[in-house]
């Protein structure tokens, strides 16, 4: 039968039980041009603007 050879320290035990390993949700920011939510440092998917400049030309629909 498996028996622990040494006592598990409080630090090791608490580190295992902590929430450190969980992933955090990505932080969204508002587009300056259209106000849609977008990832930081990315081109806006709805209007194609980045830092106030049009990077991707959107087709008129």
N, C-alpha and C positions, 0 to 999 in steps of 0.2 A: 504494500500500500504506500502511496506517495505521501511523504511527510516533509514539510518545509525544513530546510537545513538551518536557516537563520531567520530571525525576526525581521519582518518587513518594517522599515523605518516609517515614521509618520510622514516625512516628506515624500517618500516614494508612493506610499498609500494615497496621500492626498493629491499628488500629481496625477495618479491614475484616475481618481474620482472626479477631477476637475473638468471643466468645460473647455479647456484650452484647445483640444483637438477638433472642436466643431467649427465648421465653415461659417463665415459671416456673410450676410446678404450684401450684394454689390450696392455701392452708394450711387444713387441717381442724382442728376442735377437738371435744372430747367434750361431749355434752349433759349438763348437770348432773343432769337428772331421770332419763333412761333410759340414758345412756352411749353412744348411737349417735353416729357421726361426722356432723358438720354443718359448714357454712360459718360463719365467725365473724360475729357481729352479725346472724344470721338466725334465724327461728323454726325449731325442730326439726321436720323433716318427719314423723317417726314418732310423736311424742307431742304436738306442738303447744305446747310450753312455750318461753318465752324469759325469761331472767333469773329463773327460779324461779316465774314466773307463767304460768297457762294462758292463752294468747292465742287459740288455735284449738281449739274443742271437737271432740275426736275421737269418732266414733261407736263404740259398743260392739259389737265383732264377735265 
